[in-house]
Amino acid sequence: MSKNKILILQTDINHGTQWGDDTIMNFLREYCIPSVKKYALKNDYDYLLIKDSIYEDEIGKFDFLPTKLKHYAFERYYHLSNDYDSTVYLDNDIYIFDEAIPLPQINCLMCALEPDGNSSNIFRQVNNLSHDYPYYNSGVIMGDNKSLSHLANYMLHRMKNYIRAKGKNTDNMMLNEYLLEHNYNFSKLDNHWNYMPFLPNSPKLNNVNFFHFVGIHGKKLIAYILKNKFEVNHFLKNATFEFKKK
């Protein structure tokens, strides 16, 4: 393996996403995943799309997380310990802009903040943390070989021993529990690398690199794009997102 070799990793197993119908899944496969492949090729990064489940072969039972599909998102941890100098994991509902710059320097574990909401409130409450304690999103994970191997071993140990997250049983909550226990080799990733503009309390940014169609609002936005037949890169680059509270 040559020095400073970088892998970009995604999963597309079974239905391929934890939410959305076939129309949503087709959008991810037609626009989002190809945008990541294009970015990797442009910047001379290796790319790997996982389509087969090691978890299903080794464990078989889908009773660790709330639904079967959520286990496939957990599949990433089988592949983060590898021979690459650095690995970048991206959810398959992430679109990379044509204008995105090369990856930042990666020498530790890196994740971006998730806007405050129900999950972050639960995390702080069950762990007796202050109201401003940071909560990170697991849709974009960057790391060097050592830090990602440590994270992967931690997650697979918890899965095999049924050590579920407190408060809300999700892999995102487990990531934040990991960071609560092991934050000595961690750096906050700028939200330009994981932009979620339609979530409440999300900062409004320009010239972002990775756009994340996270959650129910991401599903609605995809439907809106498809209905109006917008060109994806142009629309996302120029749209102004305003979250209206009830």
Contacts in CASP RR format, 6 or more apart in sequence:
PFRMAT RR
TARGET T0000
AUTHOR 0000-0000-0000
METHOD contacts of the structure
MODEL  1
MSKNKILILQTDINHGTQWGDDTIMNFLREYCIPSVKKYALKNDYDYLLI
KDSIYEDEIGKFDFLPTKLKHYAFERYYHLSNDYDSTVYLDNDIYIFDEA
IPLPQINCLMCALEPDGNSSNIFRQVNNLSHDYPYYNSGVIMGDNKSLSH
LANYMLHRMKNYIRAKGKNTDNMMLNEYLLEHNYNFSKLDNHWNYMPFLP
NSPKLNNVNFFHFVGIHGKKLIAYILKNKFEVNHFLKNATFEFKKK
1 83 0 8 1.000
1 84 0 8 1.000
1 85 0 8 1.000
3 85 0 8 1.000
4 85 0 8 1.000
4 86 0 8 1.000
5 46 0 8 1.000
5 84 0 8 1.000
5 85 0 8 1.000
5 86 0 8 1.000
6 45 0 8 1.000
6 46 0 8 1.000
6 84 0 8 1.000
6 85 0 8 1.000
6 86 0 8 1.000
6 87 0 8 1.000
6 88 0 8 1.000
6 103 0 8 1.000
6 106 0 8 1.000
7 45 0 8 1.000
7 46 0 8 1.000
7 47 0 8 1.000
7 48 0 8 1.000
7 82 0 8 1.000
7 84 0 8 1.000
7 86 0 8 1.000
7 87 0 8 1.000
7 88 0 8 1.000
8 36 0 8 1.000
8 39 0 8 1.000
8 40 0 8 1.000
8 45 0 8 1.000
8 46 0 8 1.000
8 47 0 8 1.000
8 48 0 8 1.000
8 87 0 8 1.000
8 88 0 8 1.000
8 90 0 8 1.000
9 47 0 8 1.000
9 48 0 8 1.000
9 50 0 8 1.000
9 76 0 8 1.000
9 79 0 8 1.000
9 80 0 8 1.000
9 87 0 8 1.000
9 88 0 8 1.000
9 89 0 8 1.000
9 90 0 8 1.000
10 33 0 8 1.000
10 36 0 8 1.000
10 47 0 8 1.000
10 48 0 8 1.000
10 49 0 8 1.000
10 50 0 8 1.000
10 89 0 8 1.000
10 90 0 8 1.000
10 91 0 8 1.000
10 92 0 8 1.000
11 49 0 8 1.000
11 50 0 8 1.000
11 51 0 8 1.000
11 72 0 8 1.000
11 73 0 8 1.000
11 75 0 8 1.000
11 76 0 8 1.000
11 92 0 8 1.000
12 28 0 8 1.000
12 29 0 8 1.000
12 33 0 8 1.000
12 49 0 8 1.000
12 50 0 8 1.000
12 51 0 8 1.000
12 92 0 8 1.000
13 50 0 8 1.000
13 51 0 8 1.000
13 52 0 8 1.000
13 53 0 8 1.000
13 72 0 8 1.000
13 75 0 8 1.000
14 53 0 8 1.000
14 68 0 8 1.000
14 69 0 8 1.000
14 72 0 8 1.000
15 25 0 8 1.000
15 69 0 8 1.000
16 25 0 8 1.000
16 28 0 8 1.000
16 69 0 8 1.000
16 72 0 8 1.000
16 92 0 8 1.000
17 24 0 8 1.000
17 25 0 8 1.000
17 28 0 8 1.000
17 69 0 8 1.000
17 92 0 8 1.000
17 93 0 8 1.000
18 67 0 8 1.000
18 69 0 8 1.000
18 70 0 8 1.000
18 72 0 8 1.000
18 73 0 8 1.000
19 215 0 8 1.000
19 216 0 8 1.000
19 219 0 8 1.000
20 219 0 8 1.000
23 222 0 8 1.000
23 223 0 8 1.000
23 226 0 8 1.000
24 219 0 8 1.000
24 222 0 8 1.000
24 223 0 8 1.000
27 222 0 8 1.000
27 225 0 8 1.000
27 226 0 8 1.000
28 92 0 8 1.000
28 93 0 8 1.000
28 213 0 8 1.000
31 95 0 8 1.000
31 232 0 8 1.000
32 92 0 8 1.000
32 93 0 8 1.000
32 94 0 8 1.000
32 95 0 8 1.000
32 213 0 8 1.000
33 49 0 8 1.000
33 92 0 8 1.000
35 95 0 8 1.000
35 96 0 8 1.000
35 97 0 8 1.000
35 98 0 8 1.000
35 233 0 8 1.000
36 47 0 8 1.000
36 90 0 8 1.000
36 94 0 8 1.000
36 96 0 8 1.000
37 47 0 8 1.000
37 49 0 8 1.000
38 96 0 8 1.000
38 98 0 8 1.000
39 45 0 8 1.000
39 96 0 8 1.000
39 100 0 8 1.000
40 46 0 8 1.000
40 47 0 8 1.000
41 47 0 8 1.000
43 102 0 8 1.000
43 103 0 8 1.000
45 88 0 8 1.000
45 103 0 8 1.000
46 84 0 8 1.000
48 79 0 8 1.000
50 75 0 8 1.000
50 76 0 8 1.000
50 79 0 8 1.000
53 71 0 8 1.000
53 72 0 8 1.000
53 75 0 8 1.000
54 75 0 8 1.000
54 78 0 8 1.000
55 71 0 8 1.000
55 72 0 8 1.000
55 74 0 8 1.000
55 75 0 8 1.000
55 78 0 8 1.000
55 159 0 8 1.000
56 62 0 8 1.000
56 71 0 8 1.000
59 159 0 8 1.000
59 160 0 8 1.000
62 68 0 8 1.000
62 71 0 8 1.000
64 71 0 8 1.000
64 74 0 8 1.000
64 159 0 8 1.000
64 162 0 8 1.000
64 164 0 8 1.000
65 71 0 8 1.000
65 74 0 8 1.000
65 169 0 8 1.000
65 170 0 8 1.000
65 171 0 8 1.000
66 169 0 8 1.000
66 170 0 8 1.000
70 170 0 8 1.000
70 171 0 8 1.000
73 91 0 8 1.000
73 171 0 8 1.000
74 155 0 8 1.000
74 159 0 8 1.000
74 171 0 8 1.000
76 89 0 8 1.000
76 141 0 8 1.000
77 151 0 8 1.000
77 152 0 8 1.000
77 155 0 8 1.000
77 156 0 8 1.000
77 159 0 8 1.000
78 152 0 8 1.000
78 156 0 8 1.000
79 87 0 8 1.000
79 152 0 8 1.000
80 87 0 8 1.000
80 89 0 8 1.000
80 141 0 8 1.000
80 148 0 8 1.000
80 149 0 8 1.000
80 151 0 8 1.000
80 152 0 8 1.000
81 145 0 8 1.000
81 148 0 8 1.000
81 149 0 8 1.000
81 152 0 8 1.000
81 153 0 8 1.000
82 145 0 8 1.000
83 145 0 8 1.000
84 145 0 8 1.000
85 144 0 8 1.000
85 145 0 8 1.000
86 103 0 8 1.000
86 106 0 8 1.000
86 142 0 8 1.000
86 143 0 8 1.000
86 144 0 8 1.000
86 145 0 8 1.000
87 142 0 8 1.000
87 143 0 8 1.000
87 145 0 8 1.000
87 148 0 8 1.000
88 103 0 8 1.000
88 106 0 8 1.000
88 140 0 8 1.000
88 141 0 8 1.000
88 142 0 8 1.000
88 143 0 8 1.000
89 139 0 8 1.000
89 140 0 8 1.000
89 141 0 8 1.000
89 142 0 8 1.000
90 139 0 8 1.000
90 140 0 8 1.000
90 210 0 8 1.000
91 139 0 8 1.000
91 140 0 8 1.000
91 212 0 8 1.000
91 214 0 8 1.000
93 212 0 8 1.000
93 213 0 8 1.000
93 214 0 8 1.000
93 218 0 8 1.000
94 139 0 8 1.000
94 140 0 8 1.000
94 194 0 8 1.000
94 210 0 8 1.000
94 211 0 8 1.000
94 212 0 8 1.000
94 213 0 8 1.000
95 210 0 8 1.000
95 211 0 8 1.000
95 213 0 8 1.000
95 232 0 8 1.000
95 233 0 8 1.000
95 236 0 8 1.000
96 209 0 8 1.000
96 210 0 8 1.000
96 211 0 8 1.000
97 208 0 8 1.000
97 209 0 8 1.000
97 210 0 8 1.000
97 211 0 8 1.000
97 233 0 8 1.000
97 236 0 8 1.000
97 237 0 8 1.000
98 233 0 8 1.000
99 207 0 8 1.000
99 237 0 8 1.000
100 209 0 8 1.000
100 210 0 8 1.000
101 209 0 8 1.000
103 142 0 8 1.000
104 110 0 8 1.000
104 142 0 8 1.000
104 189 0 8 1.000
104 190 0 8 1.000
104 193 0 8 1.000
106 142 0 8 1.000
106 143 0 8 1.000
106 144 0 8 1.000
107 144 0 8 1.000
108 143 0 8 1.000
108 144 0 8 1.000
108 147 0 8 1.000
108 185 0 8 1.000
108 186 0 8 1.000
108 187 0 8 1.000
109 141 0 8 1.000
109 142 0 8 1.000
109 143 0 8 1.000
109 144 0 8 1.000
109 147 0 8 1.000
109 148 0 8 1.000
109 151 0 8 1.000
109 185 0 8 1.000
109 186 0 8 1.000
109 187 0 8 1.000
110 141 0 8 1.000
110 142 0 8 1.000
110 143 0 8 1.000
110 186 0 8 1.000
110 187 0 8 1.000
110 188 0 8 1.000
110 189 0 8 1.000
111 136 0 8 1.000
111 137 0 8 1.000
111 138 0 8 1.000
111 139 0 8 1.000
111 140 0 8 1.000
111 141 0 8 1.000
111 142 0 8 1.000
111 175 0 8 1.000
111 179 0 8 1.000
111 186 0 8 1.000
111 188 0 8 1.000
111 189 0 8 1.000
111 194 0 8 1.000
112 136 0 8 1.000
112 137 0 8 1.000
112 140 0 8 1.000
112 188 0 8 1.000
112 189 0 8 1.000
112 190 0 8 1.000
112 191 0 8 1.000
112 193 0 8 1.000
112 194 0 8 1.000
113 134 0 8 1.000
113 135 0 8 1.000
113 136 0 8 1.000
113 137 0 8 1.000
113 188 0 8 1.000
113 191 0 8 1.000
114 120 0 8 1.000
114 135 0 8 1.000
114 136 0 8 1.000
114 137 0 8 1.000
114 172 0 8 1.000
114 196 0 8 1.000
114 199 0 8 1.000
115 196 0 8 1.000
115 199 0 8 1.000
115 200 0 8 1.000
115 201 0 8 1.000
115 202 0 8 1.000
115 203 0 8 1.000
116 135 0 8 1.000
116 200 0 8 1.000
116 201 0 8 1.000
117 199 0 8 1.000
117 200 0 8 1.000
117 201 0 8 1.000
119 135 0 8 1.000
119 168 0 8 1.000
119 170 0 8 1.000
119 172 0 8 1.000
119 173 0 8 1.000
120 135 0 8 1.000
122 167 0 8 1.000
122 168 0 8 1.000
122 173 0 8 1.000
123 129 0 8 1.000
123 133 0 8 1.000
123 135 0 8 1.000
123 167 0 8 1.000
123 168 0 8 1.000
123 173 0 8 1.000
123 176 0 8 1.000
123 177 0 8 1.000
124 130 0 8 1.000
124 131 0 8 1.000
124 133 0 8 1.000
124 135 0 8 1.000
126 166 0 8 1.000
126 167 0 8 1.000
127 166 0 8 1.000
127 177 0 8 1.000
127 180 0 8 1.000
129 180 0 8 1.000
134 188 0 8 1.000
135 176 0 8 1.000
136 175 0 8 1.000
136 176 0 8 1.000
136 179 0 8 1.000
136 188 0 8 1.000
137 172 0 8 1.000
137 194 0 8 1.000
137 196 0 8 1.000
137 212 0 8 1.000
137 214 0 8 1.000
138 171 0 8 1.000
138 172 0 8 1.000
138 175 0 8 1.000
139 172 0 8 1.000
139 194 0 8 1.000
139 212 0 8 1.000
139 214 0 8 1.000
140 189 0 8 1.000
140 193 0 8 1.000
140 194 0 8 1.000
140 210 0 8 1.000
140 212 0 8 1.000
141 148 0 8 1.000
141 151 0 8 1.000
141 175 0 8 1.000
142 189 0 8 1.000
142 193 0 8 1.000
146 185 0 8 1.000
147 185 0 8 1.000
147 186 0 8 1.000
150 182 0 8 1.000
151 178 0 8 1.000
151 182 0 8 1.000
154 178 0 8 1.000
154 182 0 8 1.000
155 171 0 8 1.000
155 174 0 8 1.000
155 178 0 8 1.000
157 163 0 8 1.000
158 164 0 8 1.000
158 174 0 8 1.000
164 174 0 8 1.000
165 173 0 8 1.000
165 174 0 8 1.000
165 177 0 8 1.000
166 173 0 8 1.000
166 177 0 8 1.000
167 173 0 8 1.000
179 186 0 8 1.000
191 202 0 8 1.000
191 203 0 8 1.000
191 205 0 8 1.000
191 208 0 8 1.000
192 205 0 8 1.000
192 207 0 8 1.000
192 208 0 8 1.000
192 209 0 8 1.000
192 210 0 8 1.000
193 208 0 8 1.000
193 209 0 8 1.000
193 210 0 8 1.000
194 210 0 8 1.000
194 212 0 8 1.000
195 202 0 8 1.000
195 205 0 8 1.000
195 208 0 8 1.000
195 209 0 8 1.000
195 210 0 8 1.000
195 211 0 8 1.000
195 212 0 8 1.000
196 202 0 8 1.000
196 212 0 8 1.000
196 214 0 8 1.000
197 204 0 8 1.000
197 205 0 8 1.000
197 241 0 8 1.000
198 217 0 8 1.000
198 218 0 8 1.000
198 221 0 8 1.000
198 241 0 8 1.000
198 243 0 8 1.000
199 214 0 8 1.000
199 217 0 8 1.000
199 243 0 8 1.000
200 243 0 8 1.000
200 245 0 8 1.000
202 243 0 8 1.000
204 241 0 8 1.000
211 236 0 8 1.000
213 219 0 8 1.000
213 221 0 8 1.000
213 222 0 8 1.000
217 243 0 8 1.000
225 232 0 8 1.000
225 235 0 8 1.000
END
